[in-house]
Amino acid sequence: MESKIIYNAIGTIHTNYHDIEGTPIQPSSAQGSKGEIEVFKDFEDGLKDLECFSHIILIYHLHLSKGFSLEVIPFLDTVKRGLFSTRAPRRPNPIGISVVKLIKIKNNILEIENIDVIDGTPLLDIKPFVSEMDGITDYKIGWLSEHTSDLHSHFSDNRFK
């Protein structure tokens, strides 16, 4: 049973990444990478009080993602994995999330750091990052536990184009 869900962008993410290949695969591999978020004027009032947070969660539409497979070889591995055990960008609902550092806000423009997103990506939502709200201390990271040392230096190739 399919139902249609429609989201509207609240802004646009601007970065120095213009191609899938070479884009960091996670914020941890984008350390120091600067970007801007242009929040559309209709949503500017929603930014009130956000400047008090050091980090924000971006929820965005992976607009270059076309199609999906339920089994993929993820960036950090050579073994086919179930899609939902990965952060591969080609998904049934191409939604991405990133936790980034908020540098400053001027009117409707947010300066951010550690961004791993392609320029022109439509922004769906912003939430403040608050580690105490998630409060998870006893977690497992599955097959990724063998690859965490690779995480900070890995960039996208063309496997999900």
ChimeraX commands (.cxc) that place a marker at each C-alpha (Angstrom):
marker #1 position 0.00,0.00,0.00 radius 0.5
marker #1 position 1.63,3.23,-1.15 radius 0.5
marker #1 position 0.73,6.67,0.04 radius 0.5
marker #1 position 2.04,9.89,-1.35 radius 0.5
marker #1 position 3.97,12.13,1.03 radius 0.5
marker #1 position 4.98,15.58,-0.09 radius 0.5
marker #1 position 7.60,17.77,1.59 radius 0.5
marker #1 position 8.56,21.28,0.64 radius 0.5
marker #1 position 12.08,22.60,0.98 radius 0.5
marker #1 position 12.64,25.27,3.63 radius 0.5
marker #1 position 15.98,26.30,2.15 radius 0.5
marker #1 position 19.04,25.32,0.16 radius 0.5
marker #1 position 22.40,23.99,1.34 radius 0.5
marker #1 position 25.42,25.59,-0.36 radius 0.5
marker #1 position 28.83,23.90,-0.29 radius 0.5
marker #1 position 32.04,23.61,-2.30 radius 0.5
marker #1 position 31.04,20.10,-3.46 radius 0.5
marker #1 position 29.55,20.08,-6.96 radius 0.5
marker #1 position 29.86,16.40,-7.87 radius 0.5
marker #1 position 29.03,13.20,-6.04 radius 0.5
marker #1 position 32.54,11.88,-6.55 radius 0.5
marker #1 position 34.92,13.40,-4.01 radius 0.5
marker #1 position 32.23,14.54,-1.59 radius 0.5
marker #1 position 32.83,13.45,2.03 radius 0.5
marker #1 position 30.65,10.49,2.98 radius 0.5
marker #1 position 29.85,11.74,6.51 radius 0.5
marker #1 position 30.44,14.93,8.54 radius 0.5
marker #1 position 33.37,13.21,10.30 radius 0.5
marker #1 position 35.24,13.12,6.97 radius 0.5
marker #1 position 34.29,16.75,6.24 radius 0.5
marker #1 position 36.11,18.31,9.20 radius 0.5
marker #1 position 36.65,22.03,8.54 radius 0.5
marker #1 position 34.57,22.01,5.35 radius 0.5
marker #1 position 32.53,25.21,5.34 radius 0.5
marker #1 position 29.11,25.82,3.86 radius 0.5
marker #1 position 26.06,28.00,4.08 radius 0.5
marker #1 position 22.40,27.32,4.47 radius 0.5
marker #1 position 20.01,29.72,2.86 radius 0.5
marker #1 position 16.73,29.43,4.71 radius 0.5
marker #1 position 13.90,30.80,2.62 radius 0.5
marker #1 position 12.55,34.11,3.94 radius 0.5
marker #1 position 9.15,32.55,4.76 radius 0.5
marker #1 position 10.91,30.39,7.37 radius 0.5
marker #1 position 13.40,32.93,8.76 radius 0.5
marker #1 position 11.43,33.54,11.98 radius 0.5
marker #1 position 11.90,29.86,12.83 radius 0.5
marker #1 position 15.63,30.51,13.29 radius 0.5
marker #1 position 14.99,32.51,16.48 radius 0.5
marker #1 position 17.10,31.14,19.39 radius 0.5
marker #1 position 18.99,28.67,17.17 radius 0.5
marker #1 position 22.23,30.69,17.50 radius 0.5
marker #1 position 22.60,29.39,21.09 radius 0.5
marker #1 position 23.29,25.86,19.83 radius 0.5
marker #1 position 26.75,24.72,18.75 radius 0.5
marker #1 position 25.52,21.96,16.44 radius 0.5
marker #1 position 22.42,21.37,14.35 radius 0.5
marker #1 position 20.87,18.40,12.60 radius 0.5
marker #1 position 20.13,18.96,8.92 radius 0.5
marker #1 position 17.47,16.85,7.24 radius 0.5
marker #1 position 17.61,17.12,3.47 radius 0.5
marker #1 position 16.49,15.65,0.18 radius 0.5
marker #1 position 19.17,13.69,-1.69 radius 0.5
marker #1 position 18.13,15.33,-4.95 radius 0.5
marker #1 position 20.73,13.60,-7.14 radius 0.5
marker #1 position 19.82,10.14,-5.90 radius 0.5
marker #1 position 17.96,8.04,-8.47 radius 0.5
marker #1 position 16.55,4.60,-7.73 radius 0.5
marker #1 position 17.72,2.19,-5.05 radius 0.5
marker #1 position 18.75,-1.37,-4.33 radius 0.5
marker #1 position 17.91,-3.21,-1.14 radius 0.5
marker #1 position 21.44,-4.62,-1.05 radius 0.5
marker #1 position 24.47,-2.38,-1.62 radius 0.5
marker #1 position 28.22,-2.37,-1.23 radius 0.5
marker #1 position 28.68,0.62,1.08 radius 0.5
marker #1 position 31.58,3.07,0.83 radius 0.5
marker #1 position 33.53,1.60,3.74 radius 0.5
marker #1 position 33.16,-2.04,2.78 radius 0.5
marker #1 position 33.54,-4.57,-0.03 radius 0.5
marker #1 position 30.68,-6.82,1.09 radius 0.5
marker #1 position 27.07,-6.48,-0.03 radius 0.5
marker #1 position 24.95,-5.26,2.91 radius 0.5
marker #1 position 21.26,-4.66,3.47 radius 0.5
marker #1 position 20.46,-1.06,2.53 radius 0.5
marker #1 position 18.99,-0.23,5.92 radius 0.5
marker #1 position 22.22,-1.25,7.68 radius 0.5
marker #1 position 24.06,1.43,5.68 radius 0.5
marker #1 position 23.95,5.15,5.08 radius 0.5
marker #1 position 24.09,4.71,1.31 radius 0.5
marker #1 position 22.42,7.66,-0.47 radius 0.5
marker #1 position 20.25,5.74,-2.95 radius 0.5
marker #1 position 17.21,4.88,-0.82 radius 0.5
marker #1 position 13.44,4.35,-1.29 radius 0.5
marker #1 position 13.00,7.80,0.28 radius 0.5
marker #1 position 16.15,9.79,-0.52 radius 0.5
marker #1 position 16.44,11.59,2.81 radius 0.5
marker #1 position 19.81,12.51,4.29 radius 0.5
marker #1 position 20.82,13.70,7.73 radius 0.5
marker #1 position 23.98,15.41,8.94 radius 0.5
marker #1 position 25.03,16.89,12.25 radius 0.5
marker #1 position 27.05,20.02,11.53 radius 0.5
marker #1 position 28.69,22.79,13.53 radius 0.5
marker #1 position 26.78,26.08,13.53 radius 0.5
marker #1 position 29.19,29.01,13.23 radius 0.5
marker #1 position 26.80,31.94,13.03 radius 0.5
marker #1 position 23.46,33.14,11.74 radius 0.5
marker #1 position 22.93,36.37,9.86 radius 0.5
marker #1 position 19.31,36.96,8.92 radius 0.5
marker #1 position 18.33,33.86,6.91 radius 0.5
marker #1 position 21.89,32.61,6.26 radius 0.5
marker #1 position 23.52,30.02,8.50 radius 0.5
marker #1 position 27.28,29.55,8.32 radius 0.5
marker #1 position 28.13,25.94,9.05 radius 0.5
marker #1 position 31.15,23.67,9.24 radius 0.5
marker #1 position 31.82,19.94,8.72 radius 0.5
marker #1 position 29.28,19.69,5.91 radius 0.5
marker #1 position 29.20,16.57,3.71 radius 0.5
marker #1 position 26.49,17.62,1.26 radius 0.5
marker #1 position 26.47,18.53,-2.44 radius 0.5
marker #1 position 25.86,22.16,-3.36 radius 0.5
marker #1 position 22.24,22.98,-4.09 radius 0.5
marker #1 position 20.76,20.26,-1.88 radius 0.5
marker #1 position 17.19,21.09,-0.79 radius 0.5
marker #1 position 16.85,21.46,2.99 radius 0.5
marker #1 position 13.76,19.89,4.56 radius 0.5
marker #1 position 14.27,20.69,8.24 radius 0.5
marker #1 position 16.69,21.84,10.96 radius 0.5
marker #1 position 16.76,20.55,14.52 radius 0.5
marker #1 position 19.12,21.46,17.36 radius 0.5
marker #1 position 21.58,18.73,18.33 radius 0.5
marker #1 position 21.23,17.88,22.03 radius 0.5
marker #1 position 23.15,14.76,23.09 radius 0.5
marker #1 position 21.29,14.58,26.41 radius 0.5
marker #1 position 18.00,14.08,24.55 radius 0.5
marker #1 position 19.22,10.96,22.78 radius 0.5
marker #1 position 21.15,9.75,25.83 radius 0.5
marker #1 position 22.34,6.56,24.19 radius 0.5
marker #1 position 25.42,5.09,25.86 radius 0.5
marker #1 position 25.06,1.35,25.21 radius 0.5
marker #1 position 25.02,1.16,21.42 radius 0.5
marker #1 position 26.46,-1.18,18.79 radius 0.5
marker #1 position 27.50,-0.21,15.27 radius 0.5
marker #1 position 27.37,-3.62,13.61 radius 0.5
marker #1 position 29.60,-4.26,10.61 radius 0.5
marker #1 position 30.88,-0.67,10.77 radius 0.5
marker #1 position 32.90,-1.46,13.90 radius 0.5
marker #1 position 35.60,-2.89,11.60 radius 0.5
marker #1 position 35.78,0.34,9.57 radius 0.5
marker #1 position 35.70,3.26,12.00 radius 0.5
marker #1 position 39.36,4.10,11.40 radius 0.5
marker #1 position 38.54,4.71,7.71 radius 0.5
marker #1 position 35.65,7.04,8.42 radius 0.5
marker #1 position 37.58,10.31,8.77 radius 0.5
marker #1 position 39.38,10.05,5.46 radius 0.5
marker #1 position 36.85,8.50,3.10 radius 0.5
marker #1 position 35.17,10.34,0.24 radius 0.5
marker #1 position 32.44,9.39,-2.18 radius 0.5
marker #1 position 33.20,7.62,-5.43 radius 0.5
marker #1 position 30.71,7.13,-8.25 radius 0.5
marker #1 position 29.13,3.85,-7.05 radius 0.5
marker #1 position 25.80,5.52,-6.17 radius 0.5
marker #1 position 25.54,7.87,-9.15 radius 0.5
marker link #1:1,2 radius 0.2
marker link #1:2,3 radius 0.2
marker link #1:3,4 radius 0.2
marker link #1:4,5 radius 0.2
marker link #1:5,6 radius 0.2
marker link #1:6,7 radius 0.2
marker link #1:7,8 radius 0.2
marker link #1:8,9 radius 0.2
marker link #1:9,10 radius 0.2
marker link #1:10,11 radius 0.2
marker link #1:11,12 radius 0.2
marker link #1:12,13 radius 0.2
marker link #1:13,14 radius 0.2
marker link #1:14,15 radius 0.2
marker link #1:15,16 radius 0.2
marker link #1:16,17 radius 0.2
marker link #1:17,18 radius 0.2
marker link #1:18,19 radius 0.2
marker link #1:19,20 radius 0.2
marker link #1:20,21 radius 0.2
marker link #1:21,22 radius 0.2
marker link #1:22,23 radius 0.2
marker link #1:23,24 radius 0.2
marker link #1:24,25 radius 0.2
marker link #1:25,26 radius 0.2
marker link #1:26,27 radius 0.2
marker link #1:27,28 radius 0.2
marker link #1:28,29 radius 0.2
marker link #1:29,30 radius 0.2
marker link #1:30,31 radius 0.2
marker link #1:31,32 radius 0.2
marker link #1:32,33 radius 0.2
marker link #1:33,34 radius 0.2
marker link #1:34,35 radius 0.2
marker link #1:35,36 radius 0.2
marker link #1:36,37 radius 0.2
marker link #1:37,38 radius 0.2
marker link #1:38,39 radius 0.2
marker link #1:39,40 radius 0.2
marker link #1:40,41 radius 0.2
marker link #1:41,42 radius 0.2
marker link #1:42,43 radius 0.2
marker link #1:43,44 radius 0.2
marker link #1:44,45 radius 0.2
marker link #1:45,46 radius 0.2
marker link #1:46,47 radius 0.2
marker link #1:47,48 radius 0.2
marker link #1:48,49 radius 0.2
marker link #1:49,50 radius 0.2
marker link #1:50,51 radius 0.2
marker link #1:51,52 radius 0.2
marker link #1:52,53 radius 0.2
marker link #1:53,54 radius 0.2
marker link #1:54,55 radius 0.2
marker link #1:55,56 radius 0.2
marker link #1:56,57 radius 0.2
marker link #1:57,58 radius 0.2
marker link #1:58,59 radius 0.2
marker link #1:59,60 radius 0.2
marker link #1:60,61 radius 0.2
marker link #1:61,62 radius 0.2
marker link #1:62,63 radius 0.2
marker link #1:63,64 radius 0.2
marker link #1:64,65 radius 0.2
marker link #1:65,66 radius 0.2
marker link #1:66,67 radius 0.2
marker link #1:67,68 radius 0.2
marker link #1:68,69 radius 0.2
marker link #1:69,70 radius 0.2
marker link #1:70,71 radius 0.2
marker link #1:71,72 radius 0.2
marker link #1:72,73 radius 0.2
marker link #1:73,74 radius 0.2
marker link #1:74,75 radius 0.2
marker link #1:75,76 radius 0.2
marker link #1:76,77 radius 0.2
marker link #1:77,78 radius 0.2
marker link #1:78,79 radius 0.2
marker link #1:79,80 radius 0.2
marker link #1:80,81 radius 0.2
marker link #1:81,82 radius 0.2
marker link #1:82,83 radius 0.2
marker link #1:83,84 radius 0.2
marker link #1:84,85 radius 0.2
marker link #1:85,86 radius 0.2
marker link #1:86,87 radius 0.2
marker link #1:87,88 radius 0.2
marker link #1:88,89 radius 0.2
marker link #1:89,90 radius 0.2
marker link #1:90,91 radius 0.2
marker link #1:91,92 radius 0.2
marker link #1:92,93 radius 0.2
marker link #1:93,94 radius 0.2
marker link #1:94,95 radius 0.2
marker link #1:95,96 radius 0.2
marker link #1:96,97 radius 0.2
marker link #1:97,98 radius 0.2
marker link #1:98,99 radius 0.2
marker link #1:99,100 radius 0.2
marker link #1:100,101 radius 0.2
marker link #1:101,102 radius 0.2
marker link #1:102,103 radius 0.2
marker link #1:103,104 radius 0.2
marker link #1:104,105 radius 0.2
marker link #1:105,106 radius 0.2
marker link #1:106,107 radius 0.2
marker link #1:107,108 radius 0.2
marker link #1:108,109 radius 0.2
marker link #1:109,110 radius 0.2
marker link #1:110,111 radius 0.2
marker link #1:111,112 radius 0.2
marker link #1:112,113 radius 0.2
marker link #1:113,114 radius 0.2
marker link #1:114,115 radius 0.2
marker link #1:115,116 radius 0.2
marker link #1:116,117 radius 0.2
marker link #1:117,118 radius 0.2
marker link #1:118,119 radius 0.2
marker link #1:119,120 radius 0.2
marker link #1:120,121 radius 0.2
marker link #1:121,122 radius 0.2
marker link #1:122,123 radius 0.2
marker link #1:123,124 radius 0.2
marker link #1:124,125 radius 0.2
marker link #1:125,126 radius 0.2
marker link #1:126,127 radius 0.2
marker link #1:127,128 radius 0.2
marker link #1:128,129 radius 0.2
marker link #1:129,130 radius 0.2
marker link #1:130,131 radius 0.2
marker link #1:131,132 radius 0.2
marker link #1:132,133 radius 0.2
marker link #1:133,134 radius 0.2
marker link #1:134,135 radius 0.2
marker link #1:135,136 radius 0.2
marker link #1:136,137 radius 0.2
marker link #1:137,138 radius 0.2
marker link #1:138,139 radius 0.2
marker link #1:139,140 radius 0.2
marker link #1:140,141 radius 0.2
marker link #1:141,142 radius 0.2
marker link #1:142,143 radius 0.2
marker link #1:143,144 radius 0.2
marker link #1:144,145 radius 0.2
marker link #1:145,146 radius 0.2
marker link #1:146,147 radius 0.2
marker link #1:147,148 radius 0.2
marker link #1:148,149 radius 0.2
marker link #1:149,150 radius 0.2
marker link #1:150,151 radius 0.2
marker link #1:151,152 radius 0.2
marker link #1:152,153 radius 0.2
marker link #1:153,154 radius 0.2
marker link #1:154,155 radius 0.2
marker link #1:155,156 radius 0.2
marker link #1:156,157 radius 0.2
marker link #1:157,158 radius 0.2
marker link #1:158,159 radius 0.2
marker link #1:159,160 radius 0.2
marker link #1:160,161 radius 0.2
view
